[in-house]
Amino acid sequence: MRFNEELPDIIGLDLKTAIPMLENAGILIREIKLTKPPHYYESGCQDYFRVLRVDIMSENKVKLIVCDPLIDFRTKAHFTKPY
């Protein structure tokens, strides 16, 4: 089976759910990058961040592109509690 076929479908999942799925499949996360608007205050990755993209780095390593779903784009405010 090829690596792409073994990669769990984690797009749209939060990191709290996605990371264990990758670990159980034997896939290492090499990097987690946050996509954000300009001047967004970044306090590190949180469990509730959502996976937008998975880039394959090598045979069993990936890079995740995530976003903060709690940003209010009209005011650029970051909420501290989930919806």
mmCIF file of the N, C-alpha and C atoms, coordinates in Angstrom:
data_MODEL
# 
_entry.id   MODEL 
# 
loop_
_atom_site.group_PDB 
_atom_site.id 
_atom_site.type_symbol 
_atom_site.label_atom_id 
_atom_site.label_alt_id 
_atom_site.label_comp_id 
_atom_site.label_asym_id 
_atom_site.label_entity_id 
_atom_site.label_seq_id 
_atom_site.pdbx_PDB_ins_code 
_atom_site.Cartn_x 
_atom_site.Cartn_y 
_atom_site.Cartn_z 
_atom_site.occupancy 
_atom_site.B_iso_or_equiv 
_atom_site.pdbx_formal_charge 
_atom_site.auth_seq_id 
_atom_site.auth_comp_id 
_atom_site.auth_asym_id 
_atom_site.auth_atom_id 
_atom_site.pdbx_PDB_model_num 
ATOM 1   N N  . MET A 1 1  ? 0.842   -1.184 0.000  1.00 0.00 ? 1  MET A N  1 
ATOM 2   C CA . MET A 1 1  ? 0.000   0.000  0.000  1.00 0.00 ? 1  MET A CA 1 
ATOM 3   C C  . MET A 1 1  ? 0.886   1.245  0.000  1.00 0.00 ? 1  MET A C  1 
ATOM 4   N N  . ARG A 1 2  ? 0.523   2.228  -0.782 1.00 0.00 ? 2  ARG A N  1 
ATOM 5   C CA . ARG A 1 2  ? 1.302   3.450  -0.865 1.00 0.00 ? 2  ARG A CA 1 
ATOM 6   C C  . ARG A 1 2  ? 0.988   4.379  0.298  1.00 0.00 ? 2  ARG A C  1 
ATOM 7   N N  . PHE A 1 3  ? 1.925   5.298  0.580  1.00 0.00 ? 3  PHE A N  1 
ATOM 8   C CA . PHE A 1 3  ? 1.784   6.216  1.710  1.00 0.00 ? 3  PHE A CA 1 
ATOM 9   C C  . PHE A 1 3  ? 0.502   7.052  1.603  1.00 0.00 ? 3  PHE A C  1 
ATOM 10  N N  . ASN A 1 4  ? 0.176   7.550  0.422  1.00 0.00 ? 4  ASN A N  1 
ATOM 11  C CA . ASN A 1 4  ? -1.038  8.350  0.250  1.00 0.00 ? 4  ASN A CA 1 
ATOM 12  C C  . ASN A 1 4  ? -2.291  7.576  0.638  1.00 0.00 ? 4  ASN A C  1 
ATOM 13  N N  . GLU A 1 5  ? -2.297  6.291  0.376  1.00 0.00 ? 5  GLU A N  1 
ATOM 14  C CA . GLU A 1 5  ? -3.455  5.464  0.702  1.00 0.00 ? 5  GLU A CA 1 
ATOM 15  C C  . GLU A 1 5  ? -3.558  5.190  2.199  1.00 0.00 ? 5  GLU A C  1 
ATOM 16  N N  . GLU A 1 6  ? -2.440  5.257  2.911  1.00 0.00 ? 6  GLU A N  1 
ATOM 17  C CA . GLU A 1 6  ? -2.425  5.017  4.356  1.00 0.00 ? 6  GLU A CA 1 
ATOM 18  C C  . GLU A 1 6  ? -2.700  6.283  5.155  1.00 0.00 ? 6  GLU A C  1 
ATOM 19  N N  . LEU A 1 7  ? -2.622  7.426  4.516  1.00 0.00 ? 7  LEU A N  1 
ATOM 20  C CA . LEU A 1 7  ? -2.804  8.711  5.187  1.00 0.00 ? 7  LEU A CA 1 
ATOM 21  C C  . LEU A 1 7  ? -4.273  8.901  5.556  1.00 0.00 ? 7  LEU A C  1 
ATOM 22  N N  . PRO A 1 8  ? -4.580  9.047  6.859  1.00 0.00 ? 8  PRO A N  1 
ATOM 23  C CA . PRO A 1 8  ? -5.976  9.258  7.252  1.00 0.00 ? 8  PRO A CA 1 
ATOM 24  C C  . PRO A 1 8  ? -6.511  10.581 6.703  1.00 0.00 ? 8  PRO A C  1 
ATOM 25  N N  . ASP A 1 9  ? -7.795  10.637 6.458  1.00 0.00 ? 9  ASP A N  1 
ATOM 26  C CA . ASP A 1 9  ? -8.439  11.867 5.986  1.00 0.00 ? 9  ASP A CA 1 
ATOM 27  C C  . ASP A 1 9  ? -8.710  12.751 7.205  1.00 0.00 ? 9  ASP A C  1 
ATOM 28  N N  . ILE A 1 10 ? -7.852  13.739 7.424  1.00 0.00 ? 10 ILE A N  1 
ATOM 29  C CA . ILE A 1 10 ? -7.966  14.593 8.612  1.00 0.00 ? 10 ILE A CA 1 
ATOM 30  C C  . ILE A 1 10 ? -8.336  16.031 8.271  1.00 0.00 ? 10 ILE A C  1 
ATOM 31  N N  . ILE A 1 11 ? -8.572  16.330 7.001  1.00 0.00 ? 11 ILE A N  1 
ATOM 32  C CA . ILE A 1 11 ? -8.926  17.684 6.599  1.00 0.00 ? 11 ILE A CA 1 
ATOM 33  C C  . ILE A 1 11 ? -10.225 18.100 7.293  1.00 0.00 ? 11 ILE A C  1 
ATOM 34  N N  . GLY A 1 12 ? -10.198 19.269 7.938  1.00 0.00 ? 12 GLY A N  1 
ATOM 35  C CA . GLY A 1 12 ? -11.373 19.781 8.630  1.00 0.00 ? 12 GLY A CA 1 
ATOM 36  C C  . GLY A 1 12 ? -11.465 19.375 10.088 1.00 0.00 ? 12 GLY A C  1 
ATOM 37  N N  . LEU A 1 13 ? -10.639 18.411 10.502 1.00 0.00 ? 13 LEU A N  1 
ATOM 38  C CA . LEU A 1 13 ? -10.667 17.977 11.897 1.00 0.00 ? 13 LEU A CA 1 
ATOM 39  C C  . LEU A 1 13 ? -9.848  18.925 12.768 1.00 0.00 ? 13 LEU A C  1 
ATOM 40  N N  . ASP A 1 14 ? -10.161 18.951 14.063 1.00 0.00 ? 14 ASP A N  1 
ATOM 41  C CA . ASP A 1 14 ? -9.339  19.739 14.981 1.00 0.00 ? 14 ASP A CA 1 
ATOM 42  C C  . ASP A 1 14 ? -8.066  18.954 15.310 1.00 0.00 ? 14 ASP A C  1 
ATOM 43  N N  . LEU A 1 15 ? -7.046  19.665 15.788 1.00 0.00 ? 15 LEU A N  1 
ATOM 44  C CA . LEU A 1 15 ? -5.772  19.017 16.071 1.00 0.00 ? 15 LEU A CA 1 
ATOM 45  C C  . LEU A 1 15 ? -5.889  17.941 17.154 1.00 0.00 ? 15 LEU A C  1 
ATOM 46  N N  . LYS A 1 16 ? -6.797  18.145 18.098 1.00 0.00 ? 16 LYS A N  1 
ATOM 47  C CA . LYS A 1 16 ? -6.992  17.176 19.182 1.00 0.00 ? 16 LYS A CA 1 
ATOM 48  C C  . LYS A 1 16 ? -7.403  15.805 18.633 1.00 0.00 ? 16 LYS A C  1 
ATOM 49  N N  . THR A 1 17 ? -8.132  15.804 17.532 1.00 0.00 ? 17 THR A N  1 
ATOM 50  C CA . THR A 1 17 ? -8.575  14.565 16.896 1.00 0.00 ? 17 THR A CA 1 
ATOM 51  C C  . THR A 1 17 ? -7.576  14.087 15.848 1.00 0.00 ? 17 THR A C  1 
ATOM 52  N N  . ALA A 1 18 ? -7.020  15.014 15.072 1.00 0.00 ? 18 ALA A N  1 
ATOM 53  C CA . ALA A 1 18 ? -6.158  14.665 13.936 1.00 0.00 ? 18 ALA A CA 1 
ATOM 54  C C  . ALA A 1 18 ? -4.812  14.084 14.354 1.00 0.00 ? 18 ALA A C  1 
ATOM 55  N N  . ILE A 1 19 ? -4.190  14.657 15.370 1.00 0.00 ? 19 ILE A N  1 
ATOM 56  C CA . ILE A 1 19 ? -2.850  14.203 15.766 1.00 0.00 ? 19 ILE A CA 1 
ATOM 57  C C  . ILE A 1 19 ? -2.845  12.732 16.186 1.00 0.00 ? 19 ILE A C  1 
ATOM 58  N N  . PRO A 1 20 ? -3.762  12.282 17.058 1.00 0.00 ? 20 PRO A N  1 
ATOM 59  C CA . PRO A 1 20 ? -3.770  10.852 17.399 1.00 0.00 ? 20 PRO A CA 1 
ATOM 60  C C  . PRO A 1 20 ? -4.029  9.937  16.200 1.00 0.00 ? 20 PRO A C  1 
ATOM 61  N N  . MET A 1 21 ? -4.851  10.395 15.241 1.00 0.00 ? 21 MET A N  1 
ATOM 62  C CA . MET A 1 21 ? -5.110  9.585  14.047 1.00 0.00 ? 21 MET A CA 1 
ATOM 63  C C  . MET A 1 21 ? -3.826  9.381  13.248 1.00 0.00 ? 21 MET A C  1 
ATOM 64  N N  . LEU A 1 22 ? -3.035  10.445 13.114 1.00 0.00 ? 22 LEU A N  1 
ATOM 65  C CA . LEU A 1 22 ? -1.763  10.331 12.395 1.00 0.00 ? 22 LEU A CA 1 
ATOM 66  C C  . LEU A 1 22 ? -0.778  9.448  13.157 1.00 0.00 ? 22 LEU A C  1 
ATOM 67  N N  . GLU A 1 23 ? -0.708  9.635  14.462 1.00 0.00 ? 23 GLU A N  1 
ATOM 68  C CA . GLU A 1 23 ? 0.202   8.824  15.281 1.00 0.00 ? 23 GLU A CA 1 
ATOM 69  C C  . GLU A 1 23 ? -0.160  7.339  15.194 1.00 0.00 ? 23 GLU A C  1 
ATOM 70  N N  . ASN A 1 24 ? -1.448  7.024  15.235 1.00 0.00 ? 24 ASN A N  1 
ATOM 71  C CA . ASN A 1 24 ? -1.891  5.624  15.147 1.00 0.00 ? 24 ASN A CA 1 
ATOM 72  C C  . ASN A 1 24 ? -1.572  5.003  13.791 1.00 0.00 ? 24 ASN A C  1 
ATOM 73  N N  . ALA A 1 25 ? -1.476  5.840  12.753 1.00 0.00 ? 25 ALA A N  1 
ATOM 74  C CA . ALA A 1 25 ? -1.127  5.360  11.421 1.00 0.00 ? 25 ALA A CA 1 
ATOM 75  C C  . ALA A 1 25 ? 0.390   5.315  11.215 1.00 0.00 ? 25 ALA A C  1 
ATOM 76  N N  . GLY A 1 26 ? 1.159   5.700  12.248 1.00 0.00 ? 26 GLY A N  1 
ATOM 77  C CA . GLY A 1 26 ? 2.622   5.675  12.147 1.00 0.00 ? 26 GLY A CA 1 
ATOM 78  C C  . GLY A 1 26 ? 3.201   6.841  11.371 1.00 0.00 ? 26 GLY A C  1 
ATOM 79  N N  . ILE A 1 27 ? 2.468   7.925  11.311 1.00 0.00 ? 27 ILE A N  1 
ATOM 80  C CA . ILE A 1 27 ? 2.898   9.104  10.553 1.00 0.00 ? 27 ILE A CA 1 
ATOM 81  C C  . ILE A 1 27 ? 3.361   10.175 11.525 1.00 0.00 ? 27 ILE A C  1 
ATOM 82  N N  . LEU A 1 28 ? 4.542   10.740 11.261 1.00 0.00 ? 28 LEU A N  1 
ATOM 83  C CA . LEU A 1 28 ? 5.116   11.772 12.109 1.00 0.00 ? 28 LEU A CA 1 
ATOM 84  C C  . LEU A 1 28 ? 4.763   13.153 11.565 1.00 0.00 ? 28 LEU A C  1 
ATOM 85  N N  . ILE A 1 29 ? 4.482   14.071 12.470 1.00 0.00 ? 29 ILE A N  1 
ATOM 86  C CA . ILE A 1 29 ? 4.211   15.453 12.084 1.00 0.00 ? 29 ILE A CA 1 
ATOM 87  C C  . ILE A 1 29 ? 5.522   16.216 12.196 1.00 0.00 ? 29 ILE A C  1 
ATOM 88  N N  . ARG A 1 30 ? 6.029   16.624 11.068 1.00 0.00 ? 30 ARG A N  1 
ATOM 89  C CA . ARG A 1 30 ? 7.311   17.337 11.051 1.00 0.00 ? 30 ARG A CA 1 
ATOM 90  C C  . ARG A 1 30 ? 7.137   18.816 11.392 1.00 0.00 ? 30 ARG A C  1 
ATOM 91  N N  . GLU A 1 31 ? 6.010   19.389 10.980 1.00 0.00 ? 31 GLU A N  1 
ATOM 92  C CA . GLU A 1 31 ? 5.800   20.826 11.178 1.00 0.00 ? 31 GLU A CA 1 
ATOM 93  C C  . GLU A 1 31 ? 4.303   21.124 11.177 1.00 0.00 ? 31 GLU A C  1 
ATOM 94  N N  . ILE A 1 32 ? 3.899   22.107 11.997 1.00 0.00 ? 32 ILE A N  1 
ATOM 95  C CA . ILE A 1 32 ? 2.534   22.614 11.984 1.00 0.00 ? 32 ILE A CA 1 
ATOM 96  C C  . ILE A 1 32 ? 2.627   24.111 11.733 1.00 0.00 ? 32 ILE A C  1 
ATOM 97  N N  . LYS A 1 33 ? 2.034   24.561 10.624 1.00 0.00 ? 33 LYS A N  1 
ATOM 98  C CA . LYS A 1 33 ? 2.055   25.978 10.256 1.00 0.00 ? 33 LYS A CA 1 
ATOM 99  C C  . LYS A 1 33 ? 0.652   26.547 10.399 1.00 0.00 ? 33 LYS A C  1 
ATOM 100 N N  . LEU A 1 34 ? 0.577   27.761 10.927 1.00 0.00 ? 34 LEU A N  1 
ATOM 101 C CA . LEU A 1 34 ? -0.696  28.428 11.118 1.00 0.00 ? 34 LEU A CA 1 
ATOM 102 C C  . LEU A 1 34 ? -0.908  29.459 10.021 1.00 0.00 ? 34 LEU A C  1 
ATOM 103 N N  . THR A 1 35 ? -2.039  29.376 9.327  1.00 0.00 ? 35 THR A N  1 
ATOM 104 C CA . THR A 1 35 ? -2.404  30.410 8.371  1.00 0.00 ? 35 THR A CA 1 
ATOM 105 C C  . THR A 1 35 ? -3.301  31.397 9.110  1.00 0.00 ? 35 THR A C  1 
ATOM 106 N N  . LYS A 1 36 ? -3.023  32.695 8.923  1.00 0.00 ? 36 LYS A N  1 
ATOM 107 C CA . LYS A 1 36 ? -3.711  33.707 9.723  1.00 0.00 ? 36 LYS A CA 1 
ATOM 108 C C  . LYS A 1 36 ? -3.729  35.041 8.999  1.00 0.00 ? 36 LYS A C  1 
ATOM 109 N N  . PRO A 1 37 ? -4.639  35.929 9.387  1.00 0.00 ? 37 PRO A N  1 
ATOM 110 C CA . PRO A 1 37 ? -4.640  37.264 8.802  1.00 0.00 ? 37 PRO A CA 1 
ATOM 111 C C  . PRO A 1 37 ? -3.458  38.072 9.345  1.00 0.00 ? 37 PRO A C  1 
ATOM 112 N N  . PRO A 1 38 ? -3.096  39.159 8.662  1.00 0.00 ? 38 PRO A N  1 
ATOM 113 C CA . PRO A 1 38 ? -2.012  40.014 9.155  1.00 0.00 ? 38 PRO A CA 1 
ATOM 114 C C  . PRO A 1 38 ? -2.329  40.562 10.555 1.00 0.00 ? 38 PRO A C  1 
ATOM 115 N N  . HIS A 1 39 ? -1.326  40.705 11.355 1.00 0.00 ? 39 HIS A N  1 
ATOM 116 C CA . HIS A 1 39 ? -1.423  41.281 12.702 1.00 0.00 ? 39 HIS A CA 1 
ATOM 117 C C  . HIS A 1 39 ? -2.225  40.421 13.675 1.00 0.00 ? 39 HIS A C  1 
ATOM 118 N N  . TYR A 1 40 ? -2.401  39.176 13.342 1.00 0.00 ? 40 TYR A N  1 
ATOM 119 C CA . TYR A 1 40 ? -3.101  38.260 14.246 1.00 0.00 ? 40 TYR A CA 1 
ATOM 120 C C  . TYR A 1 40 ? -2.160  37.877 15.371 1.00 0.00 ? 40 TYR A C  1 
ATOM 121 N N  . TYR A 1 41 ? -2.635  37.944 16.598 1.00 0.00 ? 41 TYR A N  1 
ATOM 122 C CA . TYR A 1 41 ? -1.826  37.558 17.743 1.00 0.00 ? 41 TYR A CA 1 
ATOM 123 C C  . TYR A 1 41 ? -1.749  36.037 17.812 1.00 0.00 ? 41 TYR A C  1 
ATOM 124 N N  . GLU A 1 42 ? -0.564  35.504 17.674 1.00 0.00 ? 42 GLU A N  1 
ATOM 125 C CA . GLU A 1 42 ? -0.375  34.056 17.687 1.00 0.00 ? 42 GLU A CA 1 
ATOM 126 C C  . GLU A 1 42 ? 0.177   33.621 19.042 1.00 0.00 ? 42 GLU A C  1 
ATOM 127 N N  . SER A 1 43 ? -0.556  32.753 19.705 1.00 0.00 ? 43 SER A N  1 
ATOM 128 C CA . SER A 1 43 ? -0.139  32.275 21.024 1.00 0.00 ? 43 SER A CA 1 
ATOM 129 C C  . SER A 1 43 ? 0.228   30.794 20.989 1.00 0.00 ? 43 SER A C  1 
ATOM 130 N N  . GLY A 1 44 ? 0.589   30.289 19.818 1.00 0.00 ? 44 GLY A N  1 
ATOM 131 C CA . GLY A 1 44 ? 0.920   28.878 19.684 1.00 0.00 ? 44 GLY A CA 1 
ATOM 132 C C  . GLY A 1 44 ? -0.281  28.073 19.220 1.00 0.00 ? 44 GLY A C  1 
ATOM 133 N N  . CYS A 1 45 ? -0.036  26.832 18.860 1.00 0.00 ? 45 CYS A N  1 
ATOM 134 C CA . CYS A 1 45 ? -1.113  25.957 18.381 1.00 0.00 ? 45 CYS A CA 1 
ATOM 135 C C  . CYS A 1 45 ? -1.993  25.520 19.532 1.00 0.00 ? 45 CYS A C  1 
ATOM 136 N N  . GLN A 1 46 ? -3.271  25.491 19.264 1.00 0.00 ? 46 GLN A N  1 
ATOM 137 C CA . GLN A 1 46 ? -4.263  25.063 20.249 1.00 0.00 ? 46 GLN A CA 1 
ATOM 138 C C  . GLN A 1 46 ? -4.962  23.805 19.739 1.00 0.00 ? 46 GLN A C  1 
ATOM 139 N N  . ASP A 1 47 ? -5.528  23.042 20.659 1.00 0.00 ? 47 ASP A N  1 
ATOM 140 C CA . ASP A 1 47 ? -6.210  21.789 20.308 1.00 0.00 ? 47 ASP A CA 1 
ATOM 141 C C  . ASP A 1 47 ? -7.369  21.984 19.333 1.00 0.00 ? 47 ASP A C  1 
ATOM 142 N N  . TYR A 1 48 ? -8.012  23.133 19.371 1.00 0.00 ? 48 TYR A N  1 
ATOM 143 C CA . TYR A 1 48 ? -9.201  23.352 18.550 1.00 0.00 ? 48 TYR A CA 1 
ATOM 144 C C  . TYR A 1 48 ? -8.883  23.875 17.144 1.00 0.00 ? 48 TYR A C  1 
ATOM 145 N N  . PHE A 1 49 ? -7.617  24.149 16.835 1.00 0.00 ? 49 PHE A N  1 
ATOM 146 C CA . PHE A 1 49 ? -7.257  24.596 15.479 1.00 0.00 ? 49 PHE A CA 1 
ATOM 147 C C  . PHE A 1 49 ? -7.642  23.510 14.478 1.00 0.00 ? 49 PHE A C  1 
ATOM 148 N N  . ARG A 1 50 ? -8.083  23.915 13.284 1.00 0.00 ? 50 ARG A N  1 
ATOM 149 C CA . ARG A 1 50 ? -8.561  22.991 12.258 1.00 0.00 ? 50 ARG A CA 1 
ATOM 150 C C  . ARG A 1 50 ? -7.509  22.759 11.177 1.00 0.00 ? 50 ARG A C  1 
ATOM 151 N N  . VAL A 1 51 ? -7.431  21.517 10.705 1.00 0.00 ? 51 VAL A N  1 
ATOM 152 C CA . VAL A 1 51 ? -6.488  21.148 9.647  1.00 0.00 ? 51 VAL A CA 1 
ATOM 153 C C  . VAL A 1 51 ? -7.074  21.568 8.302  1.00 0.00 ? 51 VAL A C  1 
ATOM 154 N N  . LEU A 1 52 ? -6.301  22.371 7.560  1.00 0.00 ? 52 LEU A N  1 
ATOM 155 C CA . LEU A 1 52 ? -6.724  22.813 6.231  1.00 0.00 ? 52 LEU A CA 1 
ATOM 156 C C  . LEU A 1 52 ? -6.038  22.028 5.122  1.00 0.00 ? 52 LEU A C  1 
ATOM 157 N N  . ARG A 1 53 ? -4.800  21.623 5.378  1.00 0.00 ? 53 ARG A N  1 
ATOM 158 C CA . ARG A 1 53 ? -4.009  20.974 4.328  1.00 0.00 ? 53 ARG A CA 1 
ATOM 159 C C  . ARG A 1 53 ? -2.969  20.059 4.969  1.00 0.00 ? 53 ARG A C  1 
ATOM 160 N N  . VAL A 1 54 ? -2.649  18.986 4.269  1.00 0.00 ? 54 VAL A N  1 
ATOM 161 C CA . VAL A 1 54 ? -1.596  18.060 4.683  1.00 0.00 ? 54 VAL A CA 1 
ATOM 162 C C  . VAL A 1 54 ? -0.597  17.956 3.542  1.00 0.00 ? 54 VAL A C  1 
ATOM 163 N N  . ASP A 1 55 ? 0.642   18.365 3.785  1.00 0.00 ? 55 ASP A N  1 
ATOM 164 C CA . ASP A 1 55 ? 1.710   18.255 2.795  1.00 0.00 ? 55 ASP A CA 1 
ATOM 165 C C  . ASP A 1 55 ? 2.607   17.078 3.163  1.00 0.00 ? 55 ASP A C  1 
ATOM 166 N N  . ILE A 1 56 ? 2.824   16.177 2.230  1.00 0.00 ? 56 ILE A N  1 
ATOM 167 C CA . ILE A 1 56 ? 3.694   15.029 2.463  1.00 0.00 ? 56 ILE A CA 1 
ATOM 168 C C  . ILE A 1 56 ? 5.139   15.482 2.315  1.00 0.00 ? 56 ILE A C  1 
ATOM 169 N N  . MET A 1 57 ? 5.927   15.296 3.371  1.00 0.00 ? 57 MET A N  1 
ATOM 170 C CA . MET A 1 57 ? 7.333   15.713 3.376  1.00 0.00 ? 57 MET A CA 1 
ATOM 171 C C  . MET A 1 57 ? 8.246   14.573 2.909  1.00 0.00 ? 57 MET A C  1 
ATOM 172 N N  . SER A 1 58 ? 7.998   13.382 3.418  1.00 0.00 ? 58 SER A N  1 
ATOM 173 C CA . SER A 1 58 ? 8.760   12.194 3.032  1.00 0.00 ? 58 SER A CA 1 
ATOM 174 C C  . SER A 1 58 ? 7.883   10.977 3.288  1.00 0.00 ? 58 SER A C  1 
ATOM 175 N N  . GLU A 1 59 ? 8.468   9.809  3.267  1.00 0.00 ? 59 GLU A N  1 
ATOM 176 C CA . GLU A 1 59 ? 7.701   8.557  3.325  1.00 0.00 ? 59 GLU A CA 1 
ATOM 177 C C  . GLU A 1 59 ? 6.697   8.495  4.477  1.00 0.00 ? 59 GLU A C  1 
ATOM 178 N N  . ASN A 1 60 ? 7.069   8.954  5.678  1.00 0.00 ? 60 ASN A N  1 
ATOM 179 C CA . ASN A 1 60 ? 6.124   8.875  6.798  1.00 0.00 ? 60 ASN A CA 1 
ATOM 180 C C  . ASN A 1 60 ? 6.062   10.179 7.593  1.00 0.00 ? 60 ASN A C  1 
ATOM 181 N N  . LYS A 1 61 ? 6.375   11.306 6.938  1.00 0.00 ? 61 LYS A N  1 
ATOM 182 C CA . LYS A 1 61 ? 6.366   12.603 7.613  1.00 0.00 ? 61 LYS A CA 1 
ATOM 183 C C  . LYS A 1 61 ? 5.492   13.586 6.838  1.00 0.00 ? 61 LYS A C  1 
ATOM 184 N N  . VAL A 1 62 ? 4.741   14.397 7.599  1.00 0.00 ? 62 VAL A N  1 
ATOM 185 C CA . VAL A 1 62 ? 3.853   15.382 6.982  1.00 0.00 ? 62 VAL A CA 1 
ATOM 186 C C  . VAL A 1 62 ? 4.012   16.749 7.631  1.00 0.00 ? 62 VAL A C  1 
ATOM 187 N N  . LYS A 1 63 ? 3.560   17.764 6.916  1.00 0.00 ? 63 LYS A N  1 
ATOM 188 C CA . LYS A 1 63 ? 3.442   19.120 7.441  1.00 0.00 ? 63 LYS A CA 1 
ATOM 189 C C  . LYS A 1 63 ? 1.963   19.459 7.403  1.00 0.00 ? 63 LYS A C  1 
ATOM 190 N N  . LEU A 1 64 ? 1.447   20.012 8.502  1.00 0.00 ? 64 LEU A N  1 
ATOM 191 C CA . LEU A 1 64 ? 0.047   20.392 8.583  1.00 0.00 ? 64 LEU A CA 1 
ATOM 192 C C  . LEU A 1 64 ? -0.093  21.910 8.476  1.00 0.00 ? 64 LEU A C  1 
ATOM 193 N N  . ILE A 1 65 ? -1.041  22.352 7.686  1.00 0.00 ? 65 ILE A N  1 
ATOM 194 C CA . ILE A 1 65 ? -1.427  23.761 7.622  1.00 0.00 ? 65 ILE A CA 1 
ATOM 195 C C  . ILE A 1 65 ? -2.757  23.854 8.371  1.00 0.00 ? 65 ILE A C  1 
ATOM 196 N N  . VAL A 1 66 ? -2.800  24.690 9.410  1.00 0.00 ? 66 VAL A N  1 
ATOM 197 C CA . VAL A 1 66 ? -3.988  24.786 10.257 1.00 0.00 ? 66 VAL A CA 1 
ATOM 198 C C  . VAL A 1 66 ? -4.473  26.228 10.336 1.00 0.00 ? 66 VAL A C  1 
ATOM 199 N N  . CYS A 1 67 ? -5.701  26.396 10.810 1.00 0.00 ? 67 CYS A N  1 
ATOM 200 C CA . CYS A 1 67 ? -6.252  27.739 11.023 1.00 0.00 ? 67 CYS A CA 1 
ATOM 201 C C  . CYS A 1 67 ? -6.950  27.777 12.373 1.00 0.00 ? 67 CYS A C  1 
ATOM 202 N N  . ASP A 1 68 ? -7.125  28.987 12.858 1.00 0.00 ? 68 ASP A N  1 
ATOM 203 C CA . ASP A 1 68 ? -7.872  29.215 14.093 1.00 0.00 ? 68 ASP A CA 1 
ATOM 204 C C  . ASP A 1 68 ? -9.316  29.511 13.699 1.00 0.00 ? 68 ASP A C  1 
ATOM 205 N N  . PRO A 1 69 ? -10.257 28.608 13.982 1.00 0.00 ? 69 PRO A N  1 
ATOM 206 C CA . PRO A 1 69 ? -11.638 28.824 13.553 1.00 0.00 ? 69 PRO A CA 1 
ATOM 207 C C  . PRO A 1 69 ? -12.379 29.864 14.392 1.00 0.00 ? 69 PRO A C  1 
ATOM 208 N N  . LEU A 1 70 ? -11.742 30.388 15.422 1.00 0.00 ? 70 LEU A N  1 
ATOM 209 C CA . LEU A 1 70 ? -12.417 31.318 16.320 1.00 0.00 ? 70 LEU A CA 1 
ATOM 210 C C  . LEU A 1 70 ? -12.083 32.781 16.035 1.00 0.00 ? 70 LEU A C  1 
ATOM 211 N N  . ILE A 1 71 ? -11.513 33.052 14.881 1.00 0.00 ? 71 ILE A N  1 
ATOM 212 C CA . ILE A 1 71 ? -11.207 34.433 14.506 1.00 0.00 ? 71 ILE A CA 1 
ATOM 213 C C  . ILE A 1 71 ? -12.462 35.071 13.934 1.00 0.00 ? 71 ILE A C  1 
ATOM 214 N N  . ASP A 1 72 ? -12.772 36.251 14.396 1.00 0.00 ? 72 ASP A N  1 
ATOM 215 C CA . ASP A 1 72 ? -13.858 37.030 13.817 1.00 0.00 ? 72 ASP A CA 1 
ATOM 216 C C  . ASP A 1 72 ? -13.207 37.967 12.803 1.00 0.00 ? 72 ASP A C  1 
ATOM 217 N N  . PHE A 1 73 ? -13.371 37.686 11.521 1.00 0.00 ? 73 PHE A N  1 
ATOM 218 C CA . PHE A 1 73 ? -12.676 38.431 10.484 1.00 0.00 ? 73 PHE A CA 1 
ATOM 219 C C  . PHE A 1 73 ? -13.160 39.882 10.343 1.00 0.00 ? 73 PHE A C  1 
ATOM 220 N N  . ARG A 1 74 ? -14.352 40.181 10.820 1.00 0.00 ? 74 ARG A N  1 
ATOM 221 C CA . ARG A 1 74 ? -14.827 41.570 10.735 1.00 0.00 ? 74 ARG A CA 1 
ATOM 222 C C  . ARG A 1 74 ? -14.052 42.464 11.702 1.00 0.00 ? 74 ARG A C  1 
ATOM 223 N N  . THR A 1 75 ? -13.782 41.955 12.897 1.00 0.00 ? 75 THR A N  1 
ATOM 224 C CA . THR A 1 75 ? -13.088 42.768 13.907 1.00 0.00 ? 75 THR A CA 1 
ATOM 225 C C  . THR A 1 75 ? -11.668 42.295 14.135 1.00 0.00 ? 75 THR A C  1 
ATOM 226 N N  . LYS A 1 76 ? -11.308 41.150 13.506 1.00 0.00 ? 76 LYS A N  1 
ATOM 227 C CA . LYS A 1 76 ? -9.998  40.515 13.708 1.00 0.00 ? 76 LYS A CA 1 
ATOM 228 C C  . LYS A 1 76 ? -9.765  40.156 15.174 1.00 0.00 ? 76 LYS A C  1 
ATOM 229 N N  . ALA A 1 77 ? -10.836 39.916 15.882 1.00 0.00 ? 77 ALA A N  1 
ATOM 230 C CA . ALA A 1 77 ? -10.732 39.541 17.292 1.00 0.00 ? 77 ALA A CA 1 
ATOM 231 C C  . ALA A 1 77 ? -10.572 38.032 17.408 1.00 0.00 ? 77 ALA A C  1 
ATOM 232 N N  . HIS A 1 78 ? -9.802  37.629 18.366 1.00 0.00 ? 78 HIS A N  1 
ATOM 233 C CA . HIS A 1 78 ? -9.627  36.204 18.657 1.00 0.00 ? 78 HIS A CA 1 
ATOM 234 C C  . HIS A 1 78 ? -10.417 35.892 19.917 1.00 0.00 ? 78 HIS A C  1 
ATOM 235 N N  . PHE A 1 79 ? -11.382 35.009 19.810 1.00 0.00 ? 79 PHE A N  1 
ATOM 236 C CA . PHE A 1 79 ? -12.164 34.630 20.975 1.00 0.00 ? 79 PHE A CA 1 
ATOM 237 C C  . PHE A 1 79 ? -11.431 33.566 21.770 1.00 0.00 ? 79 PHE A C  1 
ATOM 238 N N  . THR A 1 80 ? -11.656 33.536 23.079 1.00 0.00 ? 80 THR A N  1 
ATOM 239 C CA . THR A 1 80 ? -10.952 32.583 23.920 1.00 0.00 ? 80 THR A CA 1 
ATOM 240 C C  . THR A 1 80 ? -11.764 31.322 24.168 1.00 0.00 ? 80 THR A C  1 
ATOM 241 N N  . LYS A 1 81 ? -13.054 31.333 23.901 1.00 0.00 ? 81 LYS A N  1 
ATOM 242 C CA . LYS A 1 81 ? -13.888 30.145 24.124 1.00 0.00 ? 81 LYS A CA 1 
ATOM 243 C C  . LYS A 1 81 ? -14.442 29.658 22.797 1.00 0.00 ? 81 LYS A C  1 
ATOM 244 N N  . PRO A 1 82 ? -14.530 28.339 22.612 1.00 0.00 ? 82 PRO A N  1 
ATOM 245 C CA . PRO A 1 82 ? -15.154 27.813 21.393 1.00 0.00 ? 82 PRO A CA 1 
ATOM 246 C C  . PRO A 1 82 ? -16.605 28.269 21.293 1.00 0.00 ? 82 PRO A C  1 
ATOM 247 N N  . TYR A 1 83 ? -17.052 28.443 20.089 1.00 0.00 ? 83 TYR A N  1 
ATOM 248 C CA . TYR A 1 83 ? -18.399 28.882 19.737 1.00 0.00 ? 83 TYR A CA 1 
ATOM 249 C C  . TYR A 1 83 ? -19.300 28.822 20.929 1.00 0.00 ? 83 TYR A C  1 
# 
